[in-house]
Amino acid sequence: MKNSNTLILGTWQFGGSFGYWQDQGKDNSKAVIKAAISNGITTFDTAYSYQNTETLLSSVLPKEAKLYTKIQPVPSFEKKILISLKRLKRESLEAIFIHWPTSNTPLLLECIDTLQELKDKGLCKQIGYSNFPLSLLKTLPKPDILQRAISLLWQQDLAETQLWCQTNEVKLAGYSPLAMGLLSGKYKTKADLTDNRQNYYALSYPVLFTELLRNLCILATKYNTTPSLIALTWARAMADFTIFGARNSKELKELVTPLCLTEEDLLYLTEQGKTISSLATMDNQLNHRWME
């Protein structure tokens, strides 16, 4: 296992969308972006559906920054891509992703074809899929990048997905390395949360969840750091890129601090996380019912 990879700043938390991150202020968001630039982050991940986040990024980022955006597979797919480019004030992006799969196979294949055409025209350098389960990936043209949740609390099909990516020369980008902040140690029960994170499956197993947090705290003491950085460092060992979030510049500076975990501790955390992550019955951590 490697201990580090390329960090990418995710920006979902800036948008306050879908019942999450409702109290994020614009000034804090801009401060996070500026701190990311100052600390060597060169790639930023956003989405058409993250409300005003694309516009926010374009107002702060230098032209040399690399950008990912994500679009839902809908009949207006290409139109929304062009809107995203306009919001981001770019003629081309590093990567454009299909944000979620759909059970409408003809529409999904049409969107994939559209992405390839736009890549051929130079509107993006890479094509990506986001949140596609492994069973579906095996039936589709391969992307350049696969984006999926990877955290101690979300290891579903992880080893198999890593192998598939390696075999097919697809880059793997893990997002939500702190399970939307639940691995920071700040939240112990559903009552500690005021947004849709209250519905995260792991909170339904309070004994196992508390035990995992306790083990993160023990390792944080051992390495003289925080549970958040321990959890992030584990996730970075699992993928080519890790998309992480921060809500203020202090959080960002903490999470970009270099840390190296021993192979023994990485394996220990993997097994600790599997104890609870194996209990999840859905195919994505948000329980988004994309097949309906």
N, C-alpha and C positions, 0 to 999 in steps of 0.2 A: 504493500500500500504506500502511495505517496502521501506526503503530509501537507502539500500545498498545491494550488493550481492558480488559474487566473480568476481574480474577483471581478464581478460585474455588479454595478449598483442597480438594484431593482427599484421601481418607483410606484408600485401599486399603492403603497401607504400614503403617497402624496394625493391620491385621487379621492379617497373617502367614498369608494363605490361598493355596491352590493352588500351594504350593512357592515362594512369593516372600516376602521380608521376614520371615524366620523369627526374626530376632533383635531385633525392635523392642520396646522396653520401654514400659510404660504411662506411666511418668513423663515420658519424652521425648515421647510422643504428646500428653499433656496440655499440656506446655510449648509444643509447636508450635501447638496450638489457641489457647492464651492469647496467644501471640505474634502469631498471625494476627489475632485480634481487636484487639490493640493497634496493629497496623499497617494497620487499615482494611479487612480482609477481612470481608465481610458474608454471603457465601454459602458453603456447605459441601456437598460431594458425597460420598455414601456409597452403600452397597448392603446388601440383606438378607444377601448371601453373604459380607460382609466380617467374619465372625465377630462379635466383641463391639463392633465400631466404632460401631454405632448407639447402643448403651447408653453407650459412652464419651462420645460427642458430647453426649448429653442431660445428662450429669453436669457438663458444663463450659460449654456454650453459653448465652448469654442468650436470652430468649424472642423477641427481635426478630431474631435471626439467621435467615437463609433457608436452607432445606434441600432438597437433591435426594436421592432415593433411587432404587434400581434393583432390579427384581424379574425373575427368569427367567420366561419364558412357559411355565408349567406349569398343570395342572388346578387346583391350589390357589392360583392367582395372586392372587385377591382376598383370600383368607385371609392370605396372606403380607404383602400390603399393610397389612392391619389390624394384623398383628403388628409391622410396621415402625413404624407410627404409635404403637403402644403403647411400643415400645422408645425411640423418639425423644421421647416424652411430648408429642406434638402432635396436635391435632385436624385440622390441615391442613398441607400442605407446599407449597413453591414449585413443585416439579415432581416427578412420578413417571415413571420411564422403564421401558420394557421393556429389560432388560439386554442380551440377545442375541436375535437372530432365531431362528427355527426353521423347518425344512422342513415342519413340520406346519401347513399353511396354515389349516385350519379352527380349530385351537387359537390360532394367532397372531391371526386376525381376532376371535376371541372375547375375547382379552386386550385388543385395541385397543378393542373395544366396552365392555369393563369399565372401562377407563381413562376413556373419554368419560363413562360414567355416573357415575363417582366425581368427575370434574371438575364435572359438572353439579350434584352434591350438595355441592360445596364442599370435598372432601377434598384437592384440589390445584388450583393455579392454572393449571398448564401440563402438557401431555402430552409425553413425550419418547421417542425411540427411541435406543438406544445400539448402536453396532457394526453397523448395518444397511448393507449395501453399496448403492451407488447403483442397481444394476439392480433390487434388491428395492424400494427406496424408491419407484421410479416406478410400482409396481403397487399401492400401499397408500394409505389415507387419510393426508394429510399431518399430521405432528406439529407442535407448537409449537416444539420444540427438537430438533435432531439432535446427538448426541454421538458423536465418533469420534476415533481417534488422529490427531494432527497433530504431526509433528516433522520435522526435516531427514532423518531416516531412514525416515519413513513419509509419503509424499506421493501414495500411490496414489489416482487419480481425484480429486485434491484440487481442481484448477481446475474440473472438471465438477461436483463436489459444491458448491463455492462458488456456481457459477452457478445450480444447481438450487435451492439454499436462497434465493438472492436472488430468483429468479423466483417462488418459491412462498411467500415471506415467512416462511421458517422460520429461526429463529436457529441459528447454528452454534457449537457448543462443542467445542473441541479439547482432548483430554487427552493425557497422557504427552508433554509438550513436550520432555523430556530423554531420550526413549526409555528410560524406566525407569532413568534415571541414567547410561546409557551415553555420553551426550554431555557429561557433567561433566568428562571427562578423567581420572577416577580409575581407569578400567578400560581396559586396552589389549588384553587377550586373554581367552579363556574361562577361563584359569587364574586370573585375578584375581577371579573370581566364585565364590560358593559356593551359589547358588540357581538357579532355573530360567532366569534371565537368560542362563545359559551357552548356551541354545538359541536365542537371538535371531539371526535370519537374518544380520544384518550382520556378525557375528563370523566368519562363514564366508568373508568377503572381507577378510582382515586388511590387505592393502595399501591398498585403498580406504578402509576404516574408519580406519586410521592417518592417511591423507592428510586426511580430513575433520576429524579431531581436531586435526591440525597447523594447518589453516586456521582453526579456531575459536580456537586459542591465539594465532595471529597477530592476529586481530581483537580478541581479549581484551586483548592488549598495546596495540593501537592505541587502544582505548577505556578503558584502565586499569581493566579489570574482569575477570571470570572467564569461562571458556568456557560455564559453565552459564547465566549471565545473557545471553550472546550468543545461545545456542540458544533460550532462553525468549523473548527479545525478538523473534526471528524468528517463532516460533510465534504470538506474540500478534498479529502483523501479518496472520495468516491467517484469523482467526475473530472472532466477536462476543465470545466468552468463552474463556478458557483455564483449564483445570483442571490445577493443578500440585500436586506433592507435596513434602514436606520431612520429614526424619526427626528433626531437632532444631531448636531455635529459631535457632541460628546460620545454618543453611541457609535457613530461611524469611526471615530478615532480609536475607540476600544477594539472594534471588530477588524480593523486593518493591521492590528499589532501582530507581528510574526510570532508563531508558536509552532513547536514541533512536539508531537506526542510520540511516545514509544510504540513500536509495533504491538507490544503486549497490551498497552492501554487502548489502542485502536480496536483490536480484536475484542477486548473486554467490553467496550462500549457497544460494539456491534451486537454482541449477544444480549446485553442488557436491553438494548432497544428492541430487539426482535421479540422479546418476551411480551411486550405490549403491542408492538406493531403487527404481530401475527394475528391479533384479535380483530383487526379492521376487516370489514366485510365488503366495502365498496372499492371501486377501482381508481378513485382519486380522493385526496385528503379533504376536499371541500364537499364531497358527496354530491357533486354536480351531476345531474341526471341527463347527460348528453344524448342518451339513446332514446329519450322520450320525444 
